[in-house]
Amino acid sequence: MTHTDIRPAPQSRSAAISRFSSGALLGWGGAVILAIVLAQAAHNTQVSPTNLVTGAGRIVDIVQRAVPPDWSQLPAEWGPTRETIDIALIGTALGAIMACPLALLSARTIVPNPIIRTLARSAVALLRAVPDLVWALIFVTAVGLGPFPGVLSLILHTAGMLGRLGAEMIEDMDVMPMEAMELAGANRLQIFVHGIVPTLMPSMFGLILYRLDENLRCSLVLGFVGAGGLGFQLFTAISLFQYRTASLLLLMILIIVLLVETSSSYIRKKIL
């Protein structure tokens, strides 16, 4: 009986060692580059564990002064609470309506004209690129303090985000049903109403609910620049060193965020 020698040839063994060495060299090189990038980022952002340790005592002092929450202020905060929720609701609803035409015009499968598509995508990119906080600052300067600047900023930022996501969803759709409807003699409006809308509606509605969850958090931050709601109340309480009132507001914000997040997640699961 003869035995076949299955040992790798010296050349193939050396090639495998060479490939392993090259891969290890690239891996270590990437790790070194990443370490350098992170080190310079920590230096530029003045990351200092020493300062955090020395400031821990002041943090403990603020927490002690904030406990217990000032429950006597609870009735006065219901109005700003409703205002915060309303800012998120109306901003999300109008932003979603504004996003629908932008998403359709940005989709390659719907609009073959590159000029129109480029203009729509540029508008979406602009709305997304400018942070909602910057939009709020612009509108506070233009229309004054109050919840209205917060609503306007959320409308524009929501339109940009949902317009981009909606366009991607439309382009990723299965076009075969639409092509079959076109061959059957359906016009563009019929294809849109009976083909595109029923297919996209569940996923788009889920995105809108997710955006509502995000906009509620954003509406709290927008209050710090004068856009009303609980954010403005929190900024005022901290500025006046009313830490017990601030802790009450933070507790209310936590409860609202948890309730909205739980509700939107439940509805999204039922829809999808």
LUMROTOR-953723 format. One record per residue (C-alpha): residue number from 1; residue in one letter; y, z, x. Coordinates in steps of 0.5 Angstrom, whole numbers, plus 500, padded with zeros to 3 digits. Last residue first. Layout:
REM LUMROTOR-953723
@i = NUM&aa = A&Y = Y&Z = Z&X = X
...
END
This chain:
REM LUMROTOR-953723
@i = 272&aa = L&Y = 592&Z = 524&X = 410
@i = 271&aa = I&Y = 595&Z = 526&X = 404
@i = 270&aa = K&Y = 592&Z = 533&X = 404
@i = 269&aa = K&Y = 592&Z = 534&X = 411
@i = 268&aa = R&Y = 600&Z = 533&X = 411
@i = 267&aa = I&Y = 601&Z = 537&X = 405
@i = 266&aa = Y&Y = 597&Z = 543&X = 409
@i = 265&aa = S&Y = 601&Z = 542&X = 415
@i = 264&aa = S&Y = 608&Z = 541&X = 412
@i = 263&aa = S&Y = 607&Z = 548&X = 408
@i = 262&aa = T&Y = 604&Z = 552&X = 415
@i = 261&aa = E&Y = 610&Z = 549&X = 418
@i = 260&aa = V&Y = 615&Z = 550&X = 413
@i = 259&aa = L&Y = 613&Z = 558&X = 412
@i = 258&aa = L&Y = 612&Z = 559&X = 420
@i = 257&aa = V&Y = 619&Z = 556&X = 421
@i = 256&aa = I&Y = 622&Z = 560&X = 415
@i = 255&aa = I&Y = 619&Z = 567&X = 417
@i = 254&aa = L&Y = 621&Z = 566&X = 425
@i = 253&aa = I&Y = 628&Z = 564&X = 422
@i = 252&aa = M&Y = 629&Z = 571&X = 418
@i = 251&aa = L&Y = 626&Z = 575&X = 424
@i = 250&aa = L&Y = 631&Z = 571&X = 429
@i = 249&aa = L&Y = 637&Z = 573&X = 423
@i = 248&aa = L&Y = 635&Z = 580&X = 423
@i = 247&aa = S&Y = 635&Z = 581&X = 431
@i = 246&aa = A&Y = 642&Z = 578&X = 431
@i = 245&aa = T&Y = 644&Z = 583&X = 426
@i = 244&aa = R&Y = 641&Z = 588&X = 430
@i = 243&aa = Y&Y = 645&Z = 585&X = 436
@i = 242&aa = Q&Y = 652&Z = 585&X = 434
@i = 241&aa = F&Y = 655&Z = 584&X = 440
@i = 240&aa = L&Y = 660&Z = 580&X = 437
@i = 239&aa = S&Y = 658&Z = 573&X = 441
@i = 238&aa = I&Y = 651&Z = 575&X = 439
@i = 237&aa = A&Y = 653&Z = 576&X = 431
@i = 236&aa = T&Y = 657&Z = 569&X = 431
@i = 235&aa = F&Y = 652&Z = 565&X = 435
@i = 234&aa = L&Y = 646&Z = 568&X = 430
@i = 233&aa = Q&Y = 651&Z = 566&X = 424
@i = 232&aa = F&Y = 652&Z = 559&X = 426
@i = 231&aa = G&Y = 645&Z = 558&X = 427
@i = 230&aa = L&Y = 643&Z = 561&X = 420
@i = 229&aa = G&Y = 647&Z = 555&X = 417
@i = 228&aa = G&Y = 653&Z = 552&X = 419
@i = 227&aa = A&Y = 655&Z = 546&X = 424
@i = 226&aa = G&Y = 659&Z = 549&X = 428
@i = 225&aa = V&Y = 656&Z = 548&X = 435
@i = 224&aa = F&Y = 651&Z = 554&X = 435
@i = 223&aa = G&Y = 649&Z = 552&X = 428
@i = 222&aa = L&Y = 646&Z = 545&X = 431
@i = 221&aa = V&Y = 641&Z = 550&X = 434
@i = 220&aa = L&Y = 638&Z = 552&X = 427
@i = 219&aa = S&Y = 639&Z = 545&X = 424
@i = 218&aa = C&Y = 634&Z = 543&X = 430
@i = 217&aa = R&Y = 629&Z = 548&X = 428
@i = 216&aa = L&Y = 629&Z = 545&X = 421
@i = 215&aa = N&Y = 629&Z = 538&X = 423
@i = 214&aa = E&Y = 623&Z = 539&X = 427
@i = 213&aa = D&Y = 619&Z = 541&X = 421
@i = 212&aa = L&Y = 622&Z = 536&X = 417
@i = 211&aa = R&Y = 620&Z = 531&X = 422
@i = 210&aa = Y&Y = 613&Z = 533&X = 421
@i = 209&aa = L&Y = 614&Z = 532&X = 414
@i = 208&aa = I&Y = 617&Z = 525&X = 415
@i = 207&aa = L&Y = 611&Z = 523&X = 419
@i = 206&aa = G&Y = 606&Z = 525&X = 414
@i = 205&aa = F&Y = 610&Z = 521&X = 409
@i = 204&aa = M&Y = 609&Z = 515&X = 414
@i = 203&aa = S&Y = 602&Z = 516&X = 415
@i = 202&aa = P&Y = 601&Z = 516&X = 407
@i = 201&aa = M&Y = 606&Z = 510&X = 406
@i = 200&aa = L&Y = 603&Z = 505&X = 411
@i = 199&aa = T&Y = 598&Z = 502&X = 407
@i = 198&aa = P&Y = 600&Z = 502&X = 400
@i = 197&aa = V&Y = 607&Z = 499&X = 403
@i = 196&aa = I&Y = 604&Z = 494&X = 407
@i = 195&aa = G&Y = 600&Z = 490&X = 402
@i = 194&aa = H&Y = 602&Z = 491&X = 395
@i = 193&aa = V&Y = 610&Z = 491&X = 396
@i = 192&aa = F&Y = 610&Z = 488&X = 402
@i = 191&aa = I&Y = 606&Z = 482&X = 401
@i = 190&aa = Q&Y = 609&Z = 481&X = 394
@i = 189&aa = L&Y = 616&Z = 481&X = 397
@i = 188&aa = R&Y = 613&Z = 476&X = 402
@i = 187&aa = N&Y = 610&Z = 471&X = 397
@i = 186&aa = A&Y = 603&Z = 471&X = 395
@i = 185&aa = G&Y = 599&Z = 465&X = 394
@i = 184&aa = A&Y = 592&Z = 467&X = 396
@i = 183&aa = L&Y = 593&Z = 465&X = 403
@i = 182&aa = E&Y = 599&Z = 470&X = 404
@i = 181&aa = M&Y = 594&Z = 475&X = 401
@i = 180&aa = A&Y = 589&Z = 474&X = 406
@i = 179&aa = E&Y = 594&Z = 474&X = 411
@i = 178&aa = M&Y = 596&Z = 481&X = 409
@i = 177&aa = P&Y = 589&Z = 483&X = 409
@i = 176&aa = M&Y = 588&Z = 481&X = 416
@i = 175&aa = V&Y = 594&Z = 484&X = 419
@i = 174&aa = D&Y = 591&Z = 490&X = 421
@i = 173&aa = M&Y = 597&Z = 495&X = 422
@i = 172&aa = D&Y = 599&Z = 496&X = 429
@i = 171&aa = E&Y = 605&Z = 493&X = 429
@i = 170&aa = I&Y = 607&Z = 497&X = 422
@i = 169&aa = M&Y = 605&Z = 503&X = 426
@i = 168&aa = E&Y = 610&Z = 502&X = 432
@i = 167&aa = A&Y = 615&Z = 500&X = 427
@i = 166&aa = G&Y = 615&Z = 506&X = 423
@i = 165&aa = L&Y = 615&Z = 510&X = 430
@i = 164&aa = R&Y = 621&Z = 507&X = 432
@i = 163&aa = G&Y = 625&Z = 508&X = 426
@i = 162&aa = L&Y = 622&Z = 515&X = 425
@i = 161&aa = M&Y = 625&Z = 517&X = 431
@i = 160&aa = G&Y = 632&Z = 513&X = 430
@i = 159&aa = A&Y = 633&Z = 515&X = 423
@i = 158&aa = T&Y = 632&Z = 522&X = 424
@i = 157&aa = H&Y = 637&Z = 522&X = 430
@i = 156&aa = L&Y = 642&Z = 519&X = 425
@i = 155&aa = I&Y = 641&Z = 523&X = 419
@i = 154&aa = L&Y = 640&Z = 529&X = 423
@i = 153&aa = S&Y = 647&Z = 528&X = 426
@i = 152&aa = L&Y = 650&Z = 527&X = 419
@i = 151&aa = V&Y = 647&Z = 533&X = 416
@i = 150&aa = G&Y = 649&Z = 538&X = 422
@i = 149&aa = P&Y = 656&Z = 535&X = 421
@i = 148&aa = F&Y = 656&Z = 536&X = 413
@i = 147&aa = P&Y = 654&Z = 544&X = 414
@i = 146&aa = G&Y = 661&Z = 546&X = 416
@i = 145&aa = L&Y = 666&Z = 545&X = 422
@i = 144&aa = G&Y = 671&Z = 539&X = 422
@i = 143&aa = V&Y = 670&Z = 532&X = 420
@i = 142&aa = A&Y = 671&Z = 528&X = 426
@i = 141&aa = T&Y = 670&Z = 533&X = 431
@i = 140&aa = V&Y = 664&Z = 537&X = 428
@i = 139&aa = F&Y = 662&Z = 529&X = 427
@i = 138&aa = I&Y = 662&Z = 528&X = 435
@i = 137&aa = L&Y = 659&Z = 535&X = 437
@i = 136&aa = A&Y = 653&Z = 534&X = 431
@i = 135&aa = W&Y = 652&Z = 527&X = 435
@i = 134&aa = V&Y = 651&Z = 531&X = 441
@i = 133&aa = L&Y = 647&Z = 536&X = 438
@i = 132&aa = D&Y = 642&Z = 531&X = 435
@i = 131&aa = P&Y = 641&Z = 528&X = 442
@i = 130&aa = V&Y = 644&Z = 520&X = 443
@i = 129&aa = A&Y = 638&Z = 516&X = 446
@i = 128&aa = R&Y = 634&Z = 516&X = 439
@i = 127&aa = L&Y = 640&Z = 513&X = 435
@i = 126&aa = L&Y = 641&Z = 508&X = 441
@i = 125&aa = A&Y = 634&Z = 506&X = 441
@i = 124&aa = V&Y = 634&Z = 505&X = 434
@i = 123&aa = A&Y = 640&Z = 500&X = 434
@i = 122&aa = S&Y = 637&Z = 497&X = 440
@i = 121&aa = R&Y = 631&Z = 496&X = 436
@i = 120&aa = A&Y = 634&Z = 493&X = 430
@i = 119&aa = L&Y = 639&Z = 488&X = 435
@i = 118&aa = T&Y = 632&Z = 486&X = 439
@i = 117&aa = R&Y = 629&Z = 484&X = 432
@i = 116&aa = I&Y = 634&Z = 480&X = 429
@i = 115&aa = I&Y = 635&Z = 476&X = 436
@i = 114&aa = P&Y = 627&Z = 475&X = 437
@i = 113&aa = N&Y = 626&Z = 472&X = 430
@i = 112&aa = P&Y = 619&Z = 474&X = 428
@i = 111&aa = V&Y = 621&Z = 479&X = 424
@i = 110&aa = I&Y = 615&Z = 482&X = 420
@i = 109&aa = T&Y = 609&Z = 482&X = 425
@i = 108&aa = R&Y = 614&Z = 484&X = 431
@i = 107&aa = A&Y = 617&Z = 490&X = 428
@i = 106&aa = S&Y = 624&Z = 492&X = 429
@i = 105&aa = L&Y = 627&Z = 489&X = 422
@i = 104&aa = L&Y = 621&Z = 493&X = 418
@i = 103&aa = A&Y = 623&Z = 500&X = 422
@i = 102&aa = L&Y = 630&Z = 499&X = 422
@i = 101&aa = P&Y = 629&Z = 498&X = 414
@i = 100&aa = C&Y = 625&Z = 504&X = 413
@i = 99&aa = A&Y = 629&Z = 509&X = 418
@i = 98&aa = M&Y = 635&Z = 509&X = 413
@i = 97&aa = I&Y = 631&Z = 512&X = 408
@i = 96&aa = A&Y = 628&Z = 517&X = 413
@i = 95&aa = G&Y = 634&Z = 519&X = 415
@i = 94&aa = L&Y = 637&Z = 520&X = 408
@i = 93&aa = A&Y = 631&Z = 525&X = 407
@i = 92&aa = T&Y = 631&Z = 528&X = 413
@i = 91&aa = G&Y = 638&Z = 530&X = 413
@i = 90&aa = I&Y = 638&Z = 532&X = 406
@i = 89&aa = L&Y = 632&Z = 537&X = 407
@i = 88&aa = A&Y = 634&Z = 540&X = 414
@i = 87&aa = I&Y = 641&Z = 541&X = 412
@i = 86&aa = D&Y = 638&Z = 544&X = 405
@i = 85&aa = I&Y = 634&Z = 549&X = 409
@i = 84&aa = T&Y = 640&Z = 551&X = 413
@i = 83&aa = E&Y = 644&Z = 552&X = 407
@i = 82&aa = R&Y = 639&Z = 556&X = 404
@i = 81&aa = T&Y = 639&Z = 561&X = 410
@i = 80&aa = P&Y = 646&Z = 561&X = 410
@i = 79&aa = G&Y = 647&Z = 563&X = 403
@i = 78&aa = W&Y = 641&Z = 568&X = 404
@i = 77&aa = E&Y = 644&Z = 572&X = 409
@i = 76&aa = A&Y = 649&Z = 576&X = 406
@i = 75&aa = P&Y = 643&Z = 580&X = 402
@i = 74&aa = L&Y = 640&Z = 581&X = 409
@i = 73&aa = Q&Y = 646&Z = 585&X = 412
@i = 72&aa = S&Y = 643&Z = 592&X = 410
@i = 71&aa = W&Y = 637&Z = 590&X = 414
@i = 70&aa = D&Y = 640&Z = 591&X = 420
@i = 69&aa = P&Y = 634&Z = 590&X = 425
@i = 68&aa = P&Y = 631&Z = 596&X = 428
@i = 67&aa = V&Y = 632&Z = 595&X = 434
@i = 66&aa = A&Y = 637&Z = 590&X = 437
@i = 65&aa = R&Y = 640&Z = 595&X = 442
@i = 64&aa = Q&Y = 633&Z = 596&X = 445
@i = 63&aa = V&Y = 632&Z = 589&X = 446
@i = 62&aa = I&Y = 639&Z = 588&X = 449
@i = 61&aa = D&Y = 637&Z = 594&X = 454
@i = 60&aa = V&Y = 630&Z = 591&X = 455
@i = 59&aa = I&Y = 634&Z = 584&X = 457
@i = 58&aa = R&Y = 639&Z = 588&X = 462
@i = 57&aa = G&Y = 633&Z = 591&X = 465
@i = 56&aa = A&Y = 629&Z = 585&X = 466
@i = 55&aa = G&Y = 635&Z = 582&X = 470
@i = 54&aa = T&Y = 633&Z = 584&X = 477
@i = 53&aa = V&Y = 626&Z = 581&X = 476
@i = 52&aa = L&Y = 629&Z = 575&X = 473
@i = 51&aa = N&Y = 634&Z = 574&X = 479
@i = 50&aa = T&Y = 628&Z = 576&X = 484
@i = 49&aa = P&Y = 624&Z = 570&X = 481
@i = 48&aa = S&Y = 629&Z = 565&X = 482
@i = 47&aa = V&Y = 629&Z = 558&X = 480
@i = 46&aa = Q&Y = 636&Z = 555&X = 482
@i = 45&aa = T&Y = 635&Z = 549&X = 478
@i = 44&aa = N&Y = 636&Z = 544&X = 484
@i = 43&aa = H&Y = 631&Z = 549&X = 488
@i = 42&aa = A&Y = 626&Z = 549&X = 483
@i = 41&aa = A&Y = 627&Z = 541&X = 482
@i = 40&aa = Q&Y = 626&Z = 540&X = 490
@i = 39&aa = A&Y = 620&Z = 544&X = 490
@i = 38&aa = L&Y = 617&Z = 540&X = 484
@i = 37&aa = V&Y = 618&Z = 534&X = 488
@i = 36&aa = I&Y = 615&Z = 536&X = 494
@i = 35&aa = A&Y = 609&Z = 539&X = 491
@i = 34&aa = L&Y = 608&Z = 532&X = 487
@i = 33&aa = I&Y = 609&Z = 528&X = 494
@i = 32&aa = V&Y = 604&Z = 533&X = 497
@i = 31&aa = A&Y = 599&Z = 532&X = 491
@i = 30&aa = G&Y = 600&Z = 525&X = 491
@i = 29&aa = G&Y = 598&Z = 525&X = 499
@i = 28&aa = W&Y = 592&Z = 529&X = 498
@i = 27&aa = G&Y = 589&Z = 525&X = 492
@i = 26&aa = L&Y = 591&Z = 518&X = 496
@i = 25&aa = L&Y = 587&Z = 521&X = 502
@i = 24&aa = A&Y = 581&Z = 523&X = 498
@i = 23&aa = G&Y = 581&Z = 516&X = 495
@i = 22&aa = S&Y = 581&Z = 513&X = 502
@i = 21&aa = S&Y = 576&Z = 517&X = 505
@i = 20&aa = F&Y = 571&Z = 516&X = 499
@i = 19&aa = R&Y = 572&Z = 509&X = 500
@i = 18&aa = S&Y = 571&Z = 509&X = 508
@i = 17&aa = I&Y = 565&Z = 513&X = 507
@i = 16&aa = A&Y = 562&Z = 508&X = 502
@i = 15&aa = A&Y = 564&Z = 502&X = 506
@i = 14&aa = S&Y = 560&Z = 506&X = 512
@i = 13&aa = R&Y = 554&Z = 507&X = 508
@i = 12&aa = S&Y = 554&Z = 500&X = 506
@i = 11&aa = Q&Y = 555&Z = 497&X = 513
@i = 10&aa = P&Y = 549&Z = 502&X = 515
@i = 9&aa = A&Y = 544&Z = 499&X = 510
@i = 8&aa = P&Y = 543&Z = 504&X = 504
@i = 7&aa = R&Y = 536&Z = 507&X = 505
@i = 6&aa = I&Y = 531&Z = 504&X = 500
@i = 5&aa = D&Y = 525&Z = 502&X = 505
@i = 4&aa = T&Y = 520&Z = 499&X = 501
@i = 3&aa = H&Y = 513&Z = 502&X = 502
@i = 2&aa = T&Y = 507&Z = 498&X = 503
@i = 1&aa = M&Y = 500&Z = 500&X = 500
END
